[in-house]
Amino acid sequence: VQLQASGGGSVQAGGSLRLSCVASGSLFYGNIMGWYRAPPGKLRELVATMTDRGDTTYADSVKGRFTISRDNAGNTVVLQMNDLKPDDTGVYYCKLEQYGSDWWDYWGQGTQVTVSS
C-alpha cells in the first residue's frame, strides 16, 4: 500500500486548508485512515481518524474546526481545516492502519502546514 498526500501550504490565522490522501493497493475491511501532525520540535500527534464504517476520532484541539471524510471507494481521506490557528502549524502525515495477519501501519509523505498570526 502507498499513500500520496496533497494539499497544505501557508495561510493566516482564521484561514482554511484542505488536505487529501489517496491510498493505492489493497485495502482490507476494517481499516482506519487518518491524519497526524508533527508540530515544530514536538512528537507526532493524532489529528483525526476515520474508519471505513465512518466512525471518527478528533483531537480535542481541532474539534469543531477540522472535518475528516472519506470517499465512497474508501481509498481517499480528506481533512478540511477551518479557522486555522498558529498552533496548527506542523508537518501533516496521512496514515492507514489495517489488519492482514497482523496490524500494519502505512504512512504517506508529510505535507507542511504553516499558519501565521
N, C-alpha and C positions, 0 to 999 in steps of 0.2 A: 504494500500500500504506500502511495506517495501523496503528500498533501501540498497543495500550491496555494499560498495565501496572496492576497492582493488588497489594496486599499492603504489606509494610513496617510500620514502627511503631517502638516503643521497647521494649526488653527489657533485662533484666540479663544480665550475662556468664553464659554457660552455657546460656542460653535458646535458643529456636528461633523462626524466622520462615519464612514461605513467600511467595515472590513468583511472580506469574503474569503472563503477557503473551500477548495474543491478537492475531494478525495478520489483518487483513481486506484483501481484494483478491486479486490474482493472485500466487500463489507458484510459482516455477519449480523444476524438478528441479535438485538440486544446491545448494539453498540452505543457509545456515547461520544458526541463531538462537542468541542468547546474551545474556549479562549482563555489563555493565561497571559500574564504580563510580568515583565521584569522592570520595575522602576529603577532609575539610576542608582547604582550602588546597593541594590537590595536583591533579595532572592525572588525567584519566580513565584507568582501567586495566582490563585484562581480568580477569574473574572466572571465567567458564566459557562454553563454546560447545558446540553440538551440531549436527552436520549432519543432513540429512533421512535419511541412512543409519544414523544412530546413533553416529557417531564423536564422541568427546568430547575436550575440552581443558579443563584446570583450571589456575588459578594455583597455584603451589606453596603459597601461604599458606592456601589453602582446601581442599586435597586431604585427603580423609578426613573432612571436616566438611560440605561442601556437595555436593549432588547435583543435577545438571541432568537434565531429562527433557522429552520432547515427547509430545503425544498422537498417536493413530493418524492423525488427519487431517493432522498436521504443522503446524497453524497456531497451536498453543499451546505455549509453553515455560514450564516451571516450574523455579524454583530453590528447593530445600529447604535451608535453612541451619540447621545444628545446632551446638551448642557455640559459640555466638557469642562473640566477643571484642571488647573496645573498639576494637581496630584495624579491625574490620569496619564501623565507623561510616562513613556516607557516603551520597551520593545514588546510587541504583542505576538504571541505564538498560538497557532491553532493546534489542536490535539485530537486524536482519535484513540479511543480505548475500545478494544473488543476482545472477546474470548474465543480462542481457537486452540484447544488443548491446554491453553493457559491464557492469562490476561496478557495482552500486548498493548503497548503504547506506541503511537506514531506521532511524530511532531513535524509541523511544517516549518519553513524558514521564518524567521522573525520579520516583523514589519514595524517600522518606527512610527510612534505617535507622539507628537510634541504639542503641548498646549501652553500657550504663553498668556501671562496675565495682563 
